[in-house]
Amino acid sequence: MLQFLRAEPKLPSFIAIRAADEVGSQMLNVAIGWYVYAATRNPMSLAYVGLAQFVPNVGMVLIAGHVADRFDRAKVIRISFLVQTICVGIFGAWVASRVPSVGPVYLLLFVMGSARSLCFPAMAALLPNLVKSENFPRGVAISSSIIQICAIAGPAVGGLIYAVNGPAVFVVVSCLYLFATVSTRWLSGAARPAEEMQSPISEKSVLAGVRYVRAHRLLLGLISLDLFAVLLGGVTALLPIYARDILIVGPIGLGWLRAAPGVGAAVIGLVLAHRTIEHNAGKRMLACVAGFGVATAVFAISKNMWLSLAALMGAGGFDMVSVVIRQTLLQTSTPDNMRGRVSAVSWVFIGASSELGEFESGATAALFGTVPAALIGGLGTLVVVALWAVIFPELRGTDELAAPETSRDA
């Protein structure tokens, strides 16, 4: 792996920025989840945490995709992290000086969600410019596995720090985001589609990513499958309830529950970095999304901490295979001057849907109870996989992780 990273000199810089972002975000998720639920003891308050981040993503995503294709992607990423750094600093000051209150938290999450909506399309569109095309699947696997290792450390460290001193979490996260802000200078010089930087903003150019995805059924199937898997199968928003009321493991236990999917994902990611998927990519993706649903259902009914951790690790491992296949096919099937806008569409379907999934989980838990809500999500994922295998035969028919002919069309 070290030899591969030396051969791709800009990839380590990209990974360092992503790693700082992931560790900081995971620490922040633990702190905010525990703070909000402790202040309200109401599952709907956790639903609003997801909704506050989802709304700006949906509202800004198409413009964010156009911005990623029109302007210097490294500068877009830098501005995003700077805004997030400021917001996290305000979070820490609020937690340290005020009686617990969640109203301002939702406002700050809304601003951070807006900044992140600009960051993701630019980051996703930049990666193919940093590695050789023949090395892209391995680059995705390596970067994803390292990010998942960070996803292990972030929640565990965040839970531990929050248990000792809540405001200290926000200080550490601010430093990580500031590091990411400064480090974007290392990405300067990556290839850019100059003709797109000159083009004016118009309805046609802003909606180009949506039209491109609609016209290519493989991409539509990939993105929409993960949309419903994340929307239904995600139990992230419910973890504070499981940690506090069902498993009774406190904020440190919440940190380990948050970290468990990252453990499974990191192990599988490292395997895929050394042994790439060569055949039956579509069928393997469908099988792994189904495995994600089964693991979620097991977690839902578990009352044992060790079984719960094992189920979450299994879910993370299955999800990693899906991520590598989807990201590779998505980026290699899209022209470079369209990657920002197509990545923005992917972000709405997959990234932003995680926040909407948190709202769905919290709302369902408020209506039916925590365990039924998680179980419904896991079983619902299995139903979606069965339907998508029929509706999108292109998924079942995809064999190799290679760029199809559409990647050569502008």
C-alpha positions in Angstrom: 0.0 0.0 0.0 2.8 2.4 0.8 4.4 1.8 -2.6 1.0 2.6 -4.2 0.7 5.8 -2.2 4.2 6.9 -3.2 3.3 6.3 -6.9 0.2 8.6 -6.5 1.8 11.7 -4.8 -1.4 13.7 -4.4 -3.5 10.9 -3.0 -2.0 11.0 0.6 -2.9 14.7 0.8 -6.5 14.0 -0.2 -6.7 11.1 2.3 -5.3 13.3 5.1 -8.0 15.9 4.5 -10.7 13.3 4.4 -9.3 11.6 7.5 -9.4 14.8 9.5 -13.0 15.4 8.3 -14.1 11.9 9.2 -12.6 11.9 12.6 -14.0 15.3 13.4 -17.4 14.5 12.0 -17.7 11.3 13.9 -16.7 12.9 17.2 -19.2 15.7 16.5 -22.0 13.2 15.8 -21.4 11.5 19.2 -21.3 14.8 21.1 -24.4 16.3 19.4 -26.4 13.1 19.6 -25.8 12.7 23.3 -26.2 16.4 24.1 -29.5 16.7 22.2 -31.1 13.5 23.6 -29.9 14.2 27.2 -31.5 17.7 26.9 -34.8 16.5 25.6 -35.2 12.7 26.1 -37.3 12.8 23.0 -36.6 10.6 19.9 -38.0 13.3 17.7 -35.2 15.7 18.7 -32.8 13.3 17.1 -35.0 13.3 14.0 -34.7 17.0 13.8 -30.8 16.7 14.0 -30.9 14.8 10.8 -33.5 17.1 9.2 -31.5 20.2 10.0 -28.7 18.8 7.9 -30.8 17.3 5.2 -32.7 20.4 4.2 -29.7 22.5 3.1 -28.3 19.6 1.3 -31.4 19.2 -0.9 -31.7 23.0 -1.3 -28.2 23.6 -2.5 -27.1 20.4 -4.1 -27.6 21.3 -7.7 -25.8 24.6 -7.4 -23.0 22.8 -5.4 -22.5 20.4 -8.2 -22.2 23.2 -10.7 -19.8 25.1 -8.4 -17.6 22.0 -8.3 -17.4 21.9 -12.1 -17.1 25.6 -12.6 -14.6 26.8 -9.9 -11.3 25.5 -8.4 -12.4 22.4 -6.4 -9.6 22.8 -3.8 -10.8 26.4 -3.1 -14.4 25.2 -2.8 -13.3 22.6 -0.2 -11.3 25.1 1.7 -14.2 27.5 2.1 -16.5 24.7 3.2 -14.1 23.6 6.0 -13.5 27.1 7.1 -17.3 27.7 7.7 -17.5 24.3 9.5 -14.6 25.3 11.7 -16.3 28.5 12.8 -19.6 26.7 13.5 -18.0 24.0 15.6 -16.2 26.7 17.7 -19.6 28.4 18.3 -21.0 24.9 19.3 -18.3 24.5 21.9 -18.9 28.0 23.3 -22.6 27.4 23.6 -22.2 24.0 25.3 -19.7 25.4 27.8 -21.7 28.5 28.8 -25.4 27.7 28.5 -28.0 25.5 30.2 -28.8 22.6 27.7 -31.0 23.9 24.9 -31.3 22.5 21.4 -32.8 25.4 19.4 -29.4 27.0 18.4 -28.0 23.5 17.8 -30.4 23.0 14.9 -29.5 26.4 13.4 -25.8 25.7 13.5 -26.4 22.2 12.0 -28.3 23.9 9.2 -25.3 26.2 8.4 -22.9 23.3 8.6 -25.1 21.2 6.3 -25.0 24.0 3.8 -21.2 24.1 3.9 -20.9 20.3 3.6 -23.2 20.3 0.6 -20.6 22.4 -1.2 -17.7 20.2 -0.1 -18.9 16.7 -1.1 -19.3 17.1 -4.8 -16.0 18.9 -5.1 -14.2 16.2 -3.1 -15.8 13.3 -5.0 -15.1 15.0 -8.4 -11.5 15.7 -7.5 -10.4 12.1 -6.6 -10.3 10.8 -10.2 -7.9 13.7 -11.1 -5.5 12.6 -8.4 -4.8 9.0 -9.5 -4.2 7.2 -12.7 -7.4 5.8 -14.3 -6.2 2.2 -14.1 -5.5 2.6 -10.3 -8.8 4.3 -9.5 -10.6 1.2 -8.0 -7.7 0.5 -5.8 -7.5 4.2 -4.9 -11.2 4.2 -3.9 -10.6 1.1 -1.7 -7.5 2.4 0.0 -9.0 5.9 0.7 -12.3 4.3 1.9 -10.6 1.9 4.2 -8.4 4.6 5.8 -11.4 6.8 6.2 -13.2 3.9 7.9 -10.3 3.4 10.3 -10.9 7.1 11.2 -14.5 6.3 11.6 -13.5 3.8 14.2 -11.3 6.2 16.2 -13.6 9.2 15.9 -16.7 8.0 17.8 -14.7 6.1 20.4 -12.4 9.1 21.2 -15.4 11.5 20.9 -17.4 9.5 23.5 -14.5 9.2 25.8 -13.7 13.0 25.7 -17.3 13.9 26.0 -17.7 11.7 29.1 -14.7 13.7 30.7 -15.4 17.2 29.4 -18.1 17.9 26.8 -16.8 21.2 25.4 -13.4 19.7 24.9 -14.8 17.6 22.0 -15.7 20.8 20.1 -12.2 22.2 20.6 -10.6 19.1 19.1 -13.0 19.0 16.2 -12.3 22.7 15.5 -8.6 21.9 15.3 -9.2 19.0 12.9 -11.3 21.1 10.6 -8.8 23.9 10.7 -6.1 21.4 9.6 -8.3 20.3 6.7 -8.8 23.9 5.7 -5.1 24.7 5.6 -4.2 21.4 4.0 -6.3 22.0 0.8 -3.3 23.9 -0.6 -1.7 20.4 -1.2 -4.4 19.7 -3.7 -3.6 22.6 -5.9 -2.8 21.8 -9.5 -5.2 18.8 -10.0 -6.6 18.5 -13.5 -9.6 20.8 -14.2 -12.0 21.0 -17.1 -11.1 24.5 -18.2 -14.0 24.8 -20.6 -16.5 24.3 -17.8 -14.8 27.0 -15.6 -15.7 29.4 -18.4 -19.3 28.4 -18.9 -22.1 30.6 -17.5 -24.5 29.3 -14.9 -27.8 28.4 -16.5 -30.7 26.1 -15.7 -29.4 23.7 -18.4 -26.0 23.4 -16.9 -27.2 23.2 -13.3 -29.6 20.3 -14.2 -27.2 18.5 -16.4 -26.2 16.0 -13.7 -29.8 15.0 -13.1 -30.4 14.5 -16.8 -27.2 12.5 -17.1 -28.2 10.1 -14.3 -31.7 9.7 -15.7 -30.3 8.8 -19.1 -28.0 6.1 -17.7 -30.0 3.4 -16.0 -26.9 1.7 -14.4 -26.1 4.9 -12.5 -29.7 5.5 -11.6 -30.0 2.0 -10.2 -26.7 2.3 -8.3 -27.6 5.6 -6.7 -31.3 4.8 -5.9 -30.5 1.4 -4.4 -28.1 3.0 -1.9 -30.7 5.8 -1.3 -33.3 3.4 0.0 -30.8 1.2 1.8 -29.5 4.2 3.7 -32.9 5.7 4.2 -34.4 2.5 5.6 -31.5 0.6 7.0 -29.6 3.3 8.9 -29.9 3.2 12.7 -27.3 5.9 13.4 -29.9 8.3 14.9 -31.2 5.6 17.3 -27.8 4.8 18.8 -28.0 7.3 21.6 -31.3 5.6 22.6 -29.8 2.1 22.4 -26.8 3.3 24.4 -28.8 5.1 27.1 -32.0 3.1 27.5 -31.6 -0.4 25.9 -28.0 -1.5 26.2 -27.2 1.0 29.1 -23.6 1.6 28.2 -23.3 5.4 28.5 -21.5 7.9 26.2 -18.4 5.7 26.0 -20.5 2.8 24.9 -22.2 5.1 22.4 -18.8 5.9 21.0 -18.1 2.2 20.4 -21.4 1.6 18.8 -20.7 4.5 16.5 -17.3 3.0 15.7 -18.4 -0.5 15.1 -19.5 -0.1 11.5 -16.1 1.5 10.8 -14.3 -1.6 12.1 -16.1 -3.9 9.7 -15.7 -1.4 6.8 -12.0 -0.9 7.5 -11.3 -4.6 7.5 -13.1 -5.2 4.2 -11.7 -2.1 2.7 -8.1 -3.2 3.3 -9.0 -6.6 1.7 -10.3 -4.8 -1.3 -7.3 -2.6 -1.5 -5.1 -5.7 -2.1 -7.7 -7.8 -4.0 -9.9 -5.8 -6.2 -13.3 -7.1 -7.4 -12.9 -8.5 -10.9 -16.2 -10.2 -11.8 -19.9 -10.2 -10.8 -19.7 -6.7 -9.4 -23.4 -6.0 -9.7 -24.5 -9.2 -8.1 -22.1 -8.8 -5.3 -23.4 -5.3 -4.6 -27.0 -6.6 -4.4 -25.9 -9.4 -2.1 -24.0 -7.0 0.2 -26.8 -4.5 0.4 -29.1 -7.4 1.5 -26.4 -8.4 4.0 -26.5 -4.9 5.3 -30.3 -5.2 5.9 -29.9 -8.6 7.7 -27.2 -7.1 10.0 -29.4 -4.1 10.8 -32.3 -6.4 11.7 -30.0 -8.4 14.1 -28.9 -5.2 15.7 -32.5 -4.1 16.1 -33.5 -7.0 18.3 -30.2 -7.4 20.2 -30.0 -6.6 23.9 -26.4 -7.7 24.2 -23.6 -5.2 23.7 -21.3 -7.7 22.0 -23.9 -9.0 19.6 -24.9 -5.4 18.8 -21.3 -4.5 18.1 -20.9 -7.6 15.9 -24.0 -6.8 13.9 -22.9 -3.2 13.3 -19.5 -4.4 12.2 -21.2 -6.7 9.8 -23.3 -3.9 8.4 -20.2 -1.8 7.9 -18.4 -4.5 6.1 -21.3 -5.2 3.7 -21.6 -1.4 3.1 -17.9 -1.0 2.2 -18.2 -3.5 -0.7 -21.2 -1.5 -1.9 -19.4 1.8 -1.6 -16.3 0.7 -3.5 -18.4 -0.8 -6.4 -20.7 2.2 -6.5 -18.0 4.9 -6.3 -15.9 3.2 -8.9 -18.7 2.7 -11.4 -20.1 6.2 -10.8 -16.8 8.1 -11.3 -15.5 6.0 -14.3 -18.9 6.2 -16.0 -18.9 10.0 -15.9 -16.9 12.6 -18.0 -14.6 14.8 -15.9 -16.4 18.0 -16.8 -19.7 16.4 -15.4 -18.3 14.8 -12.3 -19.2 17.6 -9.9 -22.8 17.7 -11.0 -23.2 13.9 -11.1 -21.5 13.6 -7.7 -24.0 16.2 -6.4 -26.9 14.1 -7.5 -25.2 11.1 -5.8 -24.8 13.2 -2.6 -28.6 13.9 -2.5 -29.5 10.3 -3.1 -26.9 8.8 -0.7 -25.0 11.3 1.5 -27.9 13.6 2.3 -30.3 10.7 2.5 -28.4 9.6 5.6 -29.6 12.8 7.4 -33.2 12.1 6.0 -32.8 8.6 7.2 -32.0 9.9 10.7 -35.2 11.9 10.6 -37.1 8.8 9.4 -35.6 6.6 12.2 -36.3 9.2 14.9 -39.9 9.7 13.7 -40.6 6.0 13.3 -39.1 5.4 16.8 -41.4 8.1 18.2 -44.4 6.4 16.6 -43.7 2.7 17.1 -40.8 2.4 19.5 -37.1 2.2 19.0 -36.7 -1.5 18.4 -39.6 -1.8 15.9 -38.3 1.2 14.0 -34.8 -0.4 13.6 -36.3 -3.8 12.7 -38.6 -2.2 10.0 -35.6 -0.5 8.5 -33.6 -3.7 8.2 -36.4 -5.7 6.7 -37.4 -2.9 4.4 -33.8 -2.9 3.0 -34.3 -6.6 2.0 -37.5 -5.7 0.2 -35.8 -2.9 -1.8 -32.9 -5.2 -2.9 -35.4 -7.8 -4.2 -37.3 -5.0 -6.1 -34.2 -3.4 -7.6 -32.9 -6.7 -8.8 -36.0 -6.9 -11.0 -36.4 -3.2 -11.9 -32.7 -2.7 -12.8 -31.4 -5.8 -14.6 -28.4 -3.6 -15.5 -27.2 -4.1 -11.9 -27.3 -7.8 -12.1 -25.6 -7.7 -15.5 -22.7 -5.6 -14.5 -19.6 -7.8 -14.4 -16.3 -5.9 -14.2 -15.4 -2.6 -12.5 -14.3 -1.0 -15.7 -15.3 2.3 -17.4 -18.2 1.6 -19.7 -18.6 3.4 -23.1 -20.5 6.3 -21.5 -17.3 7.5 -19.8 -16.0 8.7 -23.2 -19.1 10.8 -23.9 -19.1 14.4 -22.9 
